[in-house]
Amino acid sequence: MTNPLLEVRRAAGGFALLLSFVYALGLVSAVIAITRHVRFPVLGYLMLLLPLVVFVPSTVAAVQLHRTEDPDRTRTLWRRALLLALVGTAMWISVVIIFRRRQPQ
């Protein structure tokens, strides 16, 4: 029998993984932009890597969440995974907004 609470927590972990994947796609598009000779300041490229500091622990927590059945462990892991993924997404969106404002029209 499946535990509905465990499934909801795992769905939150899956959503955190989805947000991490979207960020990874953004990094791939930045690498493509670099190869196409789009110019950004060096600090801008480093700012693109800043959300990586938050997405890596989020992804690790989400993977651990999917591998465990312990209710106490899942209680902490789903919050950590989802909260860090949301913080990373906010950081990534703010970096993109900063890029758009500094880019000449």
Backbone as XML, in Angstrom:
<?xml version="1.0"?>
<chain id="A" units="angstrom">
  <residue number="1" name="MET">
    <atom name="N" x="0.840" y="-1.176" z="0.000"/>
    <atom name="CA" x="0.000" y="0.000" z="0.000"/>
    <atom name="C" x="0.895" y="1.253" z="0.000"/>
  </residue>
  <residue number="2" name="THR">
    <atom name="N" x="0.553" y="2.205" z="-0.808"/>
    <atom name="CA" x="1.351" y="3.421" z="-0.901"/>
    <atom name="C" x="0.894" y="4.427" z="0.138"/>
  </residue>
  <residue number="3" name="ASN">
    <atom name="N" x="1.842" y="5.175" z="0.646"/>
    <atom name="CA" x="1.567" y="6.218" z="1.620"/>
    <atom name="C" x="1.328" y="7.524" z="0.860"/>
  </residue>
  <residue number="4" name="PRO">
    <atom name="N" x="0.122" y="8.114" z="0.972"/>
    <atom name="CA" x="-0.151" y="9.337" z="0.205"/>
    <atom name="C" x="0.748" y="10.509" z="0.600"/>
  </residue>
  <residue number="5" name="LEU">
    <atom name="N" x="1.082" y="10.603" z="1.884"/>
    <atom name="CA" x="1.953" y="11.689" z="2.320"/>
    <atom name="C" x="3.349" y="11.551" z="1.720"/>
  </residue>
  <residue number="6" name="LEU">
    <atom name="N" x="3.841" y="10.326" z="1.656"/>
    <atom name="CA" x="5.141" y="10.078" z="1.041"/>
    <atom name="C" x="5.117" y="10.426" z="-0.444"/>
  </residue>
  <residue number="7" name="GLU">
    <atom name="N" x="4.030" y="10.114" z="-1.108"/>
    <atom name="CA" x="3.921" y="10.436" z="-2.539"/>
    <atom name="C" x="3.881" y="11.942" z="-2.779"/>
  </residue>
  <residue number="8" name="VAL">
    <atom name="N" x="3.215" y="12.695" z="-1.899"/>
    <atom name="CA" x="3.174" y="14.157" z="-2.038"/>
    <atom name="C" x="4.565" y="14.730" z="-1.812"/>
  </residue>
  <residue number="9" name="ARG">
    <atom name="N" x="5.264" y="14.196" z="-0.816"/>
    <atom name="CA" x="6.625" y="14.672" z="-0.557"/>
    <atom name="C" x="7.542" y="14.352" z="-1.724"/>
  </residue>
  <residue number="10" name="ARG">
    <atom name="N" x="7.384" y="13.192" z="-2.304"/>
    <atom name="CA" x="8.206" y="12.833" z="-3.469"/>
    <atom name="C" x="7.842" y="13.694" z="-4.685"/>
  </residue>
  <residue number="11" name="ALA">
    <atom name="N" x="6.585" y="14.064" z="-4.796"/>
    <atom name="CA" x="6.195" y="14.968" z="-5.884"/>
    <atom name="C" x="6.858" y="16.334" z="-5.704"/>
  </residue>
  <residue number="12" name="ALA">
    <atom name="N" x="6.970" y="16.799" z="-4.462"/>
    <atom name="CA" x="7.676" y="18.057" z="-4.204"/>
    <atom name="C" x="9.150" y="17.923" z="-4.585"/>
  </residue>
  <residue number="13" name="GLY">
    <atom name="N" x="9.738" y="16.763" z="-4.297"/>
    <atom name="CA" x="11.113" y="16.513" z="-4.707"/>
    <atom name="C" x="11.251" y="16.459" z="-6.219"/>
  </residue>
  <residue number="14" name="GLY">
    <atom name="N" x="10.254" y="15.892" z="-6.884"/>
    <atom name="CA" x="10.258" y="15.861" z="-8.343"/>
    <atom name="C" x="10.165" y="17.254" z="-8.933"/>
  </residue>
  <residue number="15" name="PHE">
    <atom name="N" x="9.383" y="18.117" z="-8.297"/>
    <atom name="CA" x="9.279" y="19.498" z="-8.759"/>
    <atom name="C" x="10.613" y="20.220" z="-8.568"/>
  </residue>
  <residue number="16" name="ALA">
    <atom name="N" x="11.301" y="19.934" z="-7.462"/>
    <atom name="CA" x="12.628" y="20.520" z="-7.238"/>
    <atom name="C" x="13.602" y="20.054" z="-8.316"/>
  </residue>
  <residue number="17" name="LEU">
    <atom name="N" x="13.506" y="18.784" z="-8.702"/>
    <atom name="CA" x="14.358" y="18.280" z="-9.788"/>
    <atom name="C" x="14.017" y="18.953" z="-11.114"/>
  </residue>
  <residue number="18" name="LEU">
    <atom name="N" x="12.741" y="19.203" z="-11.342"/>
    <atom name="CA" x="12.326" y="19.899" z="-12.562"/>
    <atom name="C" x="12.924" y="21.301" z="-12.616"/>
  </residue>
  <residue number="19" name="LEU">
    <atom name="N" x="12.872" y="22.025" z="-11.497"/>
    <atom name="CA" x="13.445" y="23.370" z="-11.467"/>
    <atom name="C" x="14.957" y="23.328" z="-11.693"/>
  </residue>
  <residue number="20" name="SER">
    <atom name="N" x="15.610" y="22.320" z="-11.153"/>
    <atom name="CA" x="17.053" y="22.172" z="-11.380"/>
    <atom name="C" x="17.342" y="21.884" z="-12.850"/>
  </residue>
  <residue number="21" name="PHE">
    <atom name="N" x="16.504" y="21.089" z="-13.483"/>
    <atom name="CA" x="16.683" y="20.786" z="-14.898"/>
    <atom name="C" x="16.481" y="22.028" z="-15.766"/>
  </residue>
  <residue number="22" name="VAL">
    <atom name="N" x="15.510" y="22.852" z="-15.415"/>
    <atom name="CA" x="15.289" y="24.091" z="-16.166"/>
    <atom name="C" x="16.509" y="25.003" z="-16.037"/>
  </residue>
  <residue number="23" name="TYR">
    <atom name="N" x="17.081" y="25.046" z="-14.842"/>
    <atom name="CA" x="18.304" y="25.829" z="-14.663"/>
    <atom name="C" x="19.447" y="25.267" z="-15.513"/>
  </residue>
  <residue number="24" name="ALA">
    <atom name="N" x="19.560" y="23.958" z="-15.558"/>
    <atom name="CA" x="20.604" y="23.336" z="-16.376"/>
    <atom name="C" x="20.410" y="23.685" z="-17.849"/>
  </residue>
  <residue number="25" name="LEU">
    <atom name="N" x="19.168" y="23.725" z="-18.299"/>
    <atom name="CA" x="18.903" y="24.148" z="-19.685"/>
    <atom name="C" x="19.323" y="25.594" z="-19.907"/>
  </residue>
  <residue number="26" name="GLY">
    <atom name="N" x="19.110" y="26.432" z="-18.898"/>
    <atom name="CA" x="19.559" y="27.823" z="-18.988"/>
    <atom name="C" x="21.066" y="27.925" z="-19.100"/>
  </residue>
  <residue number="27" name="LEU">
    <atom name="N" x="21.772" y="27.074" z="-18.355"/>
    <atom name="CA" x="23.234" y="27.070" z="-18.464"/>
    <atom name="C" x="23.691" y="26.607" z="-19.841"/>
  </residue>
  <residue number="28" name="VAL">
    <atom name="N" x="23.015" y="25.624" z="-20.397"/>
    <atom name="CA" x="23.353" y="25.156" z="-21.742"/>
    <atom name="C" x="23.125" y="26.270" z="-22.760"/>
  </residue>
  <residue number="29" name="SER">
    <atom name="N" x="22.039" y="27.006" z="-22.591"/>
    <atom name="CA" x="21.786" y="28.119" z="-23.517"/>
    <atom name="C" x="22.828" y="29.221" z="-23.355"/>
  </residue>
  <residue number="30" name="ALA">
    <atom name="N" x="23.340" y="29.414" z="-22.133"/>
    <atom name="CA" x="24.407" y="30.398" z="-21.936"/>
    <atom name="C" x="25.692" y="29.946" z="-22.628"/>
  </residue>
  <residue number="31" name="VAL">
    <atom name="N" x="25.983" y="28.655" z="-22.571"/>
    <atom name="CA" x="27.163" y="28.137" z="-23.264"/>
    <atom name="C" x="27.000" y="28.301" z="-24.771"/>
  </residue>
  <residue number="32" name="ILE">
    <atom name="N" x="25.824" y="28.063" z="-25.275"/>
    <atom name="CA" x="25.565" y="28.265" z="-26.706"/>
    <atom name="C" x="25.729" y="29.736" z="-27.074"/>
  </residue>
  <residue number="33" name="ALA">
    <atom name="N" x="25.267" y="30.621" z="-26.190"/>
    <atom name="CA" x="25.432" y="32.055" z="-26.448"/>
    <atom name="C" x="26.904" y="32.440" z="-26.472"/>
  </residue>
  <residue number="34" name="ILE">
    <atom name="N" x="27.688" y="31.811" z="-25.627"/>
    <atom name="CA" x="29.125" y="32.089" z="-25.618"/>
    <atom name="C" x="29.750" y="31.652" z="-26.938"/>
  </residue>
  <residue number="35" name="THR">
    <atom name="N" x="29.353" y="30.492" z="-27.431"/>
    <atom name="CA" x="29.918" y="30.016" z="-28.696"/>
    <atom name="C" x="29.446" y="30.844" z="-29.883"/>
  </residue>
  <residue number="36" name="ARG">
    <atom name="N" x="28.336" y="31.513" z="-29.745"/>
    <atom name="CA" x="27.825" y="32.381" z="-30.813"/>
    <atom name="C" x="28.367" y="33.801" z="-30.694"/>
  </residue>
  <residue number="37" name="HIS">
    <atom name="N" x="29.310" y="34.000" z="-29.803"/>
    <atom name="CA" x="29.987" y="35.275" z="-29.608"/>
    <atom name="C" x="29.070" y="36.372" z="-29.079"/>
  </residue>
  <residue number="38" name="VAL">
    <atom name="N" x="28.146" y="35.997" z="-28.223"/>
    <atom name="CA" x="27.354" y="37.000" z="-27.515"/>
    <atom name="C" x="28.204" y="37.496" z="-26.366"/>
  </residue>
  <residue number="39" name="ARG">
    <atom name="N" x="28.335" y="38.778" z="-26.238"/>
    <atom name="CA" x="29.239" y="39.339" z="-25.239"/>
    <atom name="C" x="28.477" y="39.727" z="-23.978"/>
  </residue>
  <residue number="40" name="PHE">
    <atom name="N" x="28.959" y="39.220" z="-22.872"/>
    <atom name="CA" x="28.505" y="39.603" z="-21.538"/>
    <atom name="C" x="29.755" y="39.912" z="-20.722"/>
  </residue>
  <residue number="41" name="PRO">
    <atom name="N" x="29.621" y="40.687" z="-19.681"/>
    <atom name="CA" x="30.796" y="40.877" z="-18.821"/>
    <atom name="C" x="31.154" y="39.561" z="-18.116"/>
  </residue>
  <residue number="42" name="VAL">
    <atom name="N" x="32.415" y="39.446" z="-17.734"/>
    <atom name="CA" x="32.883" y="38.233" z="-17.067"/>
    <atom name="C" x="32.120" y="38.023" z="-15.767"/>
  </residue>
  <residue number="43" name="LEU">
    <atom name="N" x="31.819" y="39.094" z="-15.073"/>
    <atom name="CA" x="31.047" y="38.990" z="-13.839"/>
    <atom name="C" x="29.655" y="38.411" z="-14.112"/>
  </residue>
  <residue number="44" name="GLY">
    <atom name="N" x="29.116" y="38.699" z="-15.276"/>
    <atom name="CA" x="27.811" y="38.146" z="-15.648"/>
    <atom name="C" x="27.833" y="36.644" z="-15.792"/>
  </residue>
  <residue number="45" name="TYR">
    <atom name="N" x="28.907" y="36.124" z="-16.372"/>
    <atom name="CA" x="29.025" y="34.677" z="-16.501"/>
    <atom name="C" x="29.179" y="34.018" z="-15.127"/>
  </residue>
  <residue number="46" name="LEU">
    <atom name="N" x="29.912" y="34.667" z="-14.254"/>
    <atom name="CA" x="30.055" y="34.129" z="-12.904"/>
    <atom name="C" x="28.736" y="34.193" z="-12.138"/>
  </residue>
  <residue number="47" name="MET">
    <atom name="N" x="27.957" y="35.227" z="-12.415"/>
    <atom name="CA" x="26.644" y="35.329" z="-11.761"/>
    <atom name="C" x="25.710" y="34.219" z="-12.224"/>
  </residue>
  <residue number="48" name="LEU">
    <atom name="N" x="25.870" y="33.754" z="-13.455"/>
    <atom name="CA" x="25.052" y="32.630" z="-13.925"/>
    <atom name="C" x="25.345" y="31.348" z="-13.148"/>
  </residue>
  <residue number="49" name="LEU">
    <atom name="N" x="26.559" y="31.225" z="-12.641"/>
    <atom name="CA" x="26.926" y="30.033" z="-11.876"/>
    <atom name="C" x="26.529" y="30.136" z="-10.407"/>
  </residue>
  <residue number="50" name="LEU">
    <atom name="N" x="26.150" y="31.306" z="-9.951"/>
    <atom name="CA" x="25.793" y="31.500" z="-8.546"/>
    <atom name="C" x="24.626" y="30.620" z="-8.081"/>
  </residue>
  <residue number="51" name="PRO">
    <atom name="N" x="23.529" y="30.482" z="-8.837"/>
    <atom name="CA" x="22.453" y="29.594" z="-8.385"/>
    <atom name="C" x="22.845" y="28.125" z="-8.312"/>
  </residue>
  <residue number="52" name="LEU">
    <atom name="N" x="23.945" y="27.770" z="-8.950"/>
    <atom name="CA" x="24.417" y="26.387" z="-8.888"/>
    <atom name="C" x="24.736" y="25.974" z="-7.455"/>
  </residue>
  <residue number="53" name="VAL">
    <atom name="N" x="25.162" y="26.935" z="-6.642"/>
    <atom name="CA" x="25.480" y="26.672" z="-5.239"/>
    <atom name="C" x="24.231" y="26.215" z="-4.480"/>
  </residue>
  <residue number="54" name="VAL">
    <atom name="N" x="23.074" y="26.637" z="-4.910"/>
    <atom name="CA" x="21.824" y="26.268" z="-4.239"/>
    <atom name="C" x="21.179" y="25.052" z="-4.905"/>
  </residue>
  <residue number="55" name="PHE">
    <atom name="N" x="21.310" y="24.942" z="-6.218"/>
    <atom name="CA" x="20.651" y="23.838" z="-6.921"/>
    <atom name="C" x="21.304" y="22.483" z="-6.652"/>
  </residue>
  <residue number="56" name="VAL">
    <atom name="N" x="22.599" y="22.456" z="-6.419"/>
    <atom name="CA" x="23.265" y="21.169" z="-6.165"/>
    <atom name="C" x="22.758" y="20.520" z="-4.876"/>
  </residue>
  <residue number="57" name="PRO">
    <atom name="N" x="22.705" y="21.224" z="-3.729"/>
    <atom name="CA" x="22.143" y="20.581" z="-2.531"/>
    <atom name="C" x="20.670" y="20.247" z="-2.677"/>
  </residue>
  <residue number="58" name="SER">
    <atom name="N" x="19.946" y="21.047" z="-3.444"/>
    <atom name="CA" x="18.535" y="20.758" z="-3.678"/>
    <atom name="C" x="18.369" y="19.454" z="-4.444"/>
  </residue>
  <residue number="59" name="THR">
    <atom name="N" x="19.187" y="19.263" z="-5.460"/>
    <atom name="CA" x="19.110" y="18.039" z="-6.245"/>
    <atom name="C" x="19.527" y="16.823" z="-5.419"/>
  </residue>
  <residue number="60" name="VAL">
    <atom name="N" x="20.549" y="16.986" z="-4.606"/>
    <atom name="CA" x="20.985" y="15.884" z="-3.747"/>
    <atom name="C" x="19.875" y="15.502" z="-2.771"/>
  </residue>
  <residue number="61" name="ALA">
    <atom name="N" x="19.230" y="16.501" z="-2.167"/>
    <atom name="CA" x="18.138" y="16.214" z="-1.235"/>
    <atom name="C" x="16.959" y="15.564" z="-1.947"/>
  </residue>
  <residue number="62" name="ALA">
    <atom name="N" x="16.661" y="15.987" z="-3.161"/>
    <atom name="CA" x="15.547" y="15.398" z="-3.906"/>
    <atom name="C" x="15.825" y="13.949" z="-4.278"/>
  </residue>
  <residue number="63" name="VAL">
    <atom name="N" x="17.055" y="13.649" z="-4.645"/>
    <atom name="CA" x="17.403" y="12.263" z="-4.974"/>
    <atom name="C" x="17.349" y="11.395" z="-3.720"/>
  </residue>
  <residue number="64" name="GLN">
    <atom name="N" x="17.861" y="11.909" z="-2.605"/>
    <atom name="CA" x="17.776" y="11.160" z="-1.350"/>
    <atom name="C" x="16.326" y="10.946" z="-0.936"/>
  </residue>
  <residue number="65" name="LEU">
    <atom name="N" x="15.482" y="11.928" z="-1.204"/>
    <atom name="CA" x="14.063" y="11.810" z="-0.883"/>
    <atom name="C" x="13.413" y="10.664" z="-1.648"/>
  </residue>
  <residue number="66" name="HIS">
    <atom name="N" x="13.791" y="10.492" z="-2.885"/>
    <atom name="CA" x="13.208" y="9.423" z="-3.692"/>
    <atom name="C" x="13.768" y="8.055" z="-3.333"/>
  </residue>
  <residue number="67" name="ARG">
    <atom name="N" x="14.869" y="8.020" z="-2.622"/>
    <atom name="CA" x="15.484" y="6.744" z="-2.280"/>
    <atom name="C" x="15.117" y="6.234" z="-0.891"/>
  </residue>
  <residue number="68" name="THR">
    <atom name="N" x="14.494" y="7.064" z="-0.065"/>
    <atom name="CA" x="14.212" y="6.664" z="1.307"/>
    <atom name="C" x="12.717" y="6.488" z="1.554"/>
  </residue>
  <residue number="69" name="GLU">
    <atom name="N" x="12.404" y="5.719" z="2.566"/>
    <atom name="CA" x="11.009" y="5.493" z="2.965"/>
    <atom name="C" x="10.755" y="5.991" z="4.383"/>
  </residue>
  <residue number="70" name="ASP">
    <atom name="N" x="11.814" y="6.395" z="5.092"/>
    <atom name="CA" x="11.705" y="6.821" z="6.482"/>
    <atom name="C" x="10.898" y="8.121" z="6.579"/>
  </residue>
  <residue number="71" name="PRO">
    <atom name="N" x="9.799" y="8.137" z="7.352"/>
    <atom name="CA" x="8.963" y="9.342" z="7.417"/>
    <atom name="C" x="9.689" y="10.550" z="8.021"/>
  </residue>
  <residue number="72" name="ASP">
    <atom name="N" x="10.530" y="10.325" z="9.018"/>
    <atom name="CA" x="11.251" y="11.458" z="9.618"/>
    <atom name="C" x="12.259" y="12.053" z="8.636"/>
  </residue>
  <residue number="73" name="ARG">
    <atom name="N" x="12.902" y="11.205" z="7.911"/>
    <atom name="CA" x="13.891" y="11.671" z="6.926"/>
    <atom name="C" x="13.208" y="12.394" z="5.763"/>
  </residue>
  <residue number="74" name="THR">
    <atom name="N" x="12.091" y="11.859" z="5.295"/>
    <atom name="CA" x="11.396" y="12.515" z="4.184"/>
    <atom name="C" x="10.808" y="13.861" z="4.611"/>
  </residue>
  <residue number="75" name="ARG">
    <atom name="N" x="10.464" y="13.977" z="5.891"/>
    <atom name="CA" x="9.900" y="15.236" z="6.385"/>
    <atom name="C" x="10.888" y="16.382" z="6.230"/>
  </residue>
  <residue number="76" name="THR">
    <atom name="N" x="12.156" y="16.122" z="6.482"/>
    <atom name="CA" x="13.155" y="17.180" z="6.342"/>
    <atom name="C" x="13.649" y="17.326" z="4.901"/>
  </residue>
  <residue number="77" name="LEU">
    <atom name="N" x="13.728" y="16.207" z="4.189"/>
    <atom name="CA" x="14.291" y="16.265" z="2.836"/>
    <atom name="C" x="13.396" y="17.001" z="1.854"/>
  </residue>
  <residue number="78" name="TRP">
    <atom name="N" x="12.092" y="16.820" z="1.919"/>
    <atom name="CA" x="11.243" y="17.474" z="0.925"/>
    <atom name="C" x="11.251" y="18.973" z="1.123"/>
  </residue>
  <residue number="79" name="ARG">
    <atom name="N" x="11.304" y="19.426" z="2.383"/>
    <atom name="CA" x="11.358" y="20.879" z="2.630"/>
    <atom name="C" x="12.664" y="21.473" z="2.123"/>
  </residue>
  <residue number="80" name="ARG">
    <atom name="N" x="13.764" y="20.774" z="2.417"/>
    <atom name="CA" x="15.064" y="21.264" z="1.982"/>
    <atom name="C" x="15.142" y="21.305" z="0.457"/>
  </residue>
  <residue number="81" name="ALA">
    <atom name="N" x="14.700" y="20.246" z="-0.189"/>
    <atom name="CA" x="14.788" y="20.179" z="-1.649"/>
    <atom name="C" x="13.949" y="21.273" z="-2.299"/>
  </residue>
  <residue number="82" name="LEU">
    <atom name="N" x="12.722" y="21.414" z="-1.852"/>
    <atom name="CA" x="11.829" y="22.391" z="-2.482"/>
    <atom name="C" x="12.232" y="23.819" z="-2.158"/>
  </residue>
  <residue number="83" name="LEU">
    <atom name="N" x="12.596" y="24.089" z="-0.918"/>
    <atom name="CA" x="12.979" y="25.444" z="-0.539"/>
    <atom name="C" x="14.244" y="25.890" z="-1.273"/>
  </residue>
  <residue number="84" name="LEU">
    <atom name="N" x="15.238" y="25.024" z="-1.324"/>
    <atom name="CA" x="16.468" y="25.392" z="-2.032"/>
    <atom name="C" x="16.227" y="25.559" z="-3.528"/>
  </residue>
  <residue number="85" name="ALA">
    <atom name="N" x="15.363" y="24.743" z="-4.100"/>
    <atom name="CA" x="15.057" y="24.884" z="-5.526"/>
    <atom name="C" x="14.336" y="26.203" z="-5.799"/>
  </residue>
  <residue number="86" name="LEU">
    <atom name="N" x="13.444" y="26.603" z="-4.918"/>
    <atom name="CA" x="12.746" y="27.878" z="-5.106"/>
    <atom name="C" x="13.689" y="29.059" z="-4.931"/>
  </residue>
  <residue number="87" name="VAL">
    <atom name="N" x="14.596" y="28.968" z="-3.964"/>
    <atom name="CA" x="15.591" y="30.033" z="-3.785"/>
    <atom name="C" x="16.507" y="30.109" z="-5.009"/>
  </residue>
  <residue number="88" name="GLY">
    <atom name="N" x="16.934" y="28.960" z="-5.513"/>
    <atom name="CA" x="17.774" y="28.945" z="-6.705"/>
    <atom name="C" x="17.063" y="29.509" z="-7.921"/>
  </residue>
  <residue number="89" name="THR">
    <atom name="N" x="15.784" y="29.208" z="-8.049"/>
    <atom name="CA" x="15.011" y="29.744" z="-9.165"/>
    <atom name="C" x="14.884" y="31.263" z="-9.054"/>
  </residue>
  <residue number="90" name="ALA">
    <atom name="N" x="14.667" y="31.759" z="-7.850"/>
    <atom name="CA" x="14.596" y="33.217" z="-7.656"/>
    <atom name="C" x="15.922" y="33.874" z="-7.986"/>
  </residue>
  <residue number="91" name="MET">
    <atom name="N" x="17.014" y="33.227" z="-7.589"/>
    <atom name="CA" x="18.337" y="33.771" z="-7.919"/>
    <atom name="C" x="18.564" y="33.775" z="-9.429"/>
  </residue>
  <residue number="92" name="TRP">
    <atom name="N" x="18.181" y="32.684" z="-10.082"/>
    <atom name="CA" x="18.390" y="32.574" z="-11.519"/>
    <atom name="C" x="17.553" y="33.611" z="-12.273"/>
  </residue>
  <residue number="93" name="ILE">
    <atom name="N" x="16.319" y="33.794" z="-11.870"/>
    <atom name="CA" x="15.460" y="34.792" z="-12.519"/>
    <atom name="C" x="16.023" y="36.192" z="-12.312"/>
  </residue>
  <residue number="94" name="SER">
    <atom name="N" x="16.531" y="36.480" z="-11.115"/>
    <atom name="CA" x="17.104" y="37.804" z="-10.883"/>
    <atom name="C" x="18.350" y="38.038" z="-11.727"/>
  </residue>
  <residue number="95" name="VAL">
    <atom name="N" x="19.166" y="37.007" z="-11.931"/>
    <atom name="CA" x="20.340" y="37.144" z="-12.793"/>
    <atom name="C" x="19.909" y="37.411" z="-14.234"/>
  </residue>
  <residue number="96" name="VAL">
    <atom name="N" x="18.885" y="36.726" z="-14.696"/>
    <atom name="CA" x="18.388" y="36.944" z="-16.057"/>
    <atom name="C" x="17.835" y="38.362" z="-16.206"/>
  </residue>
  <residue number="97" name="ILE">
    <atom name="N" x="17.131" y="38.847" z="-15.201"/>
    <atom name="CA" x="16.603" y="40.212" z="-15.252"/>
    <atom name="C" x="17.743" y="41.223" z="-15.286"/>
  </residue>
  <residue number="98" name="ILE">
    <atom name="N" x="18.783" y="40.985" z="-14.506"/>
    <atom name="CA" x="19.942" y="41.886" z="-14.522"/>
    <atom name="C" x="20.596" y="41.885" z="-15.898"/>
  </residue>
  <residue number="99" name="PHE">
    <atom name="N" x="20.715" y="40.705" z="-16.516"/>
    <atom name="CA" x="21.267" y="40.630" z="-17.865"/>
    <atom name="C" x="20.429" y="41.421" z="-18.854"/>
  </residue>
  <residue number="100" name="ARG">
    <atom name="N" x="19.137" y="41.288" z="-18.772"/>
    <atom name="CA" x="18.257" y="41.980" z="-19.720"/>
    <atom name="C" x="18.342" y="43.485" z="-19.569"/>
  </residue>
  <residue number="101" name="ARG">
    <atom name="N" x="18.484" y="43.970" z="-18.348"/>
    <atom name="CA" x="18.553" y="45.422" z="-18.130"/>
    <atom name="C" x="19.871" y="46.006" z="-18.612"/>
  </residue>
  <residue number="102" name="ARG">
    <atom name="N" x="20.951" y="45.246" z="-18.506"/>
    <atom name="CA" x="22.262" y="45.748" z="-18.894"/>
    <atom name="C" x="22.561" y="45.569" z="-20.371"/>
  </residue>
  <residue number="103" name="GLN">
    <atom name="N" x="21.768" y="44.784" z="-21.051"/>
    <atom name="CA" x="22.018" y="44.507" z="-22.469"/>
    <atom name="C" x="21.552" y="45.693" z="-23.310"/>
  </residue>
  <residue number="104" name="PRO">
    <atom name="N" x="22.402" y="46.204" z="-24.195"/>
    <atom name="CA" x="21.992" y="47.335" z="-25.045"/>
    <atom name="C" x="20.937" y="46.889" z="-26.047"/>
  </residue>
  <residue number="105" name="GLN">
    <atom name="N" x="20.036" y="47.774" z="-26.313"/>
    <atom name="CA" x="18.922" y="47.469" z="-27.236"/>
    <atom name="C" x="19.344" y="47.602" z="-28.655"/>
  </residue>
</chain>
